[in-house]
């Protein structure tokens, strides 16, 4: 009976881990069209005692860059994040450059977080330009000299895989991620572009089907072991 109990215990633990991995894969699929989203992988490790454990890792490979007609859109072509600040002053980071002109003319995320230290674009300017180094230039009229109104900062971490997922396609730094470093003299900010997610839909769909089959097999094994355990109890009582 002890061996059957062990089989049930290990099977239950392993099935729960598979459910978690299934959820991670499903989350990747649901974010296929999310701007700048990075896929999450779940690495399973079989311990010596027969129990499965796992670790969540973020795949930080570059997503493809597509052209848009929106001057508020920016893509990061390379490593790094853009810092954004909540109305309460919390700082998080994003690669989702689908920005807009928010309250009082400031450049914000779609849910109202301020980009960088606050970049105010004049509402009556003829046009504005975001250079590849992040400088934001405004033109009062056609042929007028450009005025710098701010810079979109680019921040890098030693271990971006250590960043923690947050709401609305943002991430939060952790001790594992290391210190934030401001990148200077770069050409990574591309206006009129957005970075697509780096999800491989074909691989994700295949992983979902394999994981579903694996979960069904695990549940059948647990059910069989439970049936044998109950029969052994009945034999002893008889």
N, C-alpha and C positions, 0 to 999 in steps of 0.2 A: 504493500500500500504506500510505503514511503516513496518508492520510485514513481508510482503513478501520481502522487501528490506533487513530486518534483517536476514531472512532465507537464502537469496542468499549470503549475506556477510559472515555469519557463515559457510555456506556450502562451499564457495570458500576457506575460511581460513582452514577449516578442510581437504578439498581435497588436498590443497598444502602441509599440514603437512603429509598426507598419502603418497603423492608422495615422500617426503623426507625420510620417513621411508622405503618405497619401495626401494629407492636407497641404503639405508644402508644395507638392507637385500641382495640385489643383489650384493653389494660390498663384503659382507661376502662370498657369494657363489663363486664369482670370485677368492677369495683368499684362497679357500679350500686347495690348494696344496702349498701355500706360507709358507716357513720355518718360524716358530716362530710367525706366525700371530695370533693376538688376536681378537676375534669377537667383533663387536660393536653392542650394543643394543640401541633401541630408545624407551624410555618410554613416552607414551602418558598420558596426564593429562587433564581431563575435568574441566575447570574453572566454577565458579558460573554463569558467564554470557553466558555460552553455547559454548564458544570458546575452541578449543583444543590447548594445548601447549605441549611441549615435551622437553626431556633432553637426550643427547647422553651419553652413558656410555660404558666403555671398560670392557669386561670380561677378567680378568687376570688369569683365571684358567690355570694350567699347561697343555700343549699339550703333546701328547704321544712322547716318545723318540725312534728313530729308528737308528739302527747301519748302518754306511756307511763304505766304504773302503778308505776314503780320510782322511789322517792325519791332514789336514788343517781344517776339520769340527769339530766344538764344539757345544755342547748343554748345555743350562743352566737347571740344574735339581733343581728347587726351584725358589724363588722370586729374582727379580733383572734384571739389564741390563748391557750390555757391552758398555762402552763409545767409540765412534769413532769420529775421527777428520777429517774434510774436508781439501782439499788442501789450502783453505783460512783461516783455523784455527777455523771454527765453530765446536762446540761440540754438538753431538746428541747421542742418545742411541738406542741400538738394542738388540733383542734376536735372530736375524738371524745370526747364527754362520757359515754360508757357506763362509769361508774365503779363501784367496789365498795368495801366495807370490807375492807381487807387486814390484814396482820400487825399486831398490837398496836392494832388499831382505826383505823389511818390510812386516809384516803381515797386510793385508788390507781386506776390504769388497770387494764385487764383483765390485762395482763402484769406487774403489780406495780410500776410506776413511781409514786413519790409525787407527789401533786398539790400544786403550789405549794411552800411551805416546810414542809409537813407539817400536816395537819388531822386531829386525833385525835377521832373521834366516840365518846363513851362507849358501851360495849357494853350497859349496862343503862339507857340513857335511854329515856324514854317515847316520844319522837319527836325528829326533828331537821328543821330547815327551812333551805333555802338561799335567801336573798333575792336579788333581781335585781342588787344591787350586789356579789354574791359572798360576803357574810357568811354564815357557817354558824352557826346557833343551835340549841342543844340544850335540851330540856325534860326535867327529871327525872321529872315526873309531870304528870297532867292538871291544868291550872290553875296550874302552877308558872311562875315567872318564867324567861324564856329566858336562857341563858348563851351568850355568844359563844365558840366554840371555834376559830375561824380564819376566813380569807377566801380564796376562790378568786380568784387574781389574773387580770386580763385584760391581755395584752400586745399592743401593736401595733407594726408596723414601717412605715417610710416606703414601702418597696417590697415588699409581700408576694409579688409575682410572682418576686422574687429568692430566695425560700426554697428550700432543697434538700430533695427528698423523702428520707425515712428509712424505717426498718422500722415495721411495725405502725401505719400511718396517722399517723405523726408527721412533722414537718419540722424541719430544722436551719437556723439563720441563716447567712447569708453576708455578705461585704462589700457585695455588691450590694443586699441587703435593707435595709441601714442599721441604725441603733441601735435597741435594744429600748426601748419606752416603756411604763411602767405607766399604765394608764387609771384615772382616779379619777372618782367621782361619776357612774357609769353605771348603766344598768338592762338589761344585756345578758345576764345569766346567768339562764336559765329552768329551774327545777327541774321534774322530772316530764316532761321533753321531751327529744327528740333531734333533731339536724339531719340530714336526709337528704342524700345526695350530690346534687350539682348536674348529674349526667350527663343529657343529653338522649338517651334511647335511640334514638329515631327517627332523629335526626341521625347518631348513632354507627353505627347499622346501615347507613344510606345511605352514609356515608363508607367503611365496610368494603367494601361492594360495589364502590364506585367505585375504591378503592385496589387491590382484587383485579384488576379489569379493567385498570387502568393497569399493574400489575406484570406481568400476562400479556403485554400489548402490548410492554413493555420487553424482556422475555425473548425474545420472538419477533424483535424488531429485532436484539438481540445475536446470536441464533442465525443470522439471515440475514447479518449483517455478517461473522460468523466463517466461514460457508460461502463467501462471496465472497472473503474473504482467503485461505482455503486454496486455492481454485481459482486465484487469481492467482499464488500461489507455485508451483503445479504447472505453470502455463503458462510461467513463467520458467525452471523447471528443464528443461522440455521443449525 
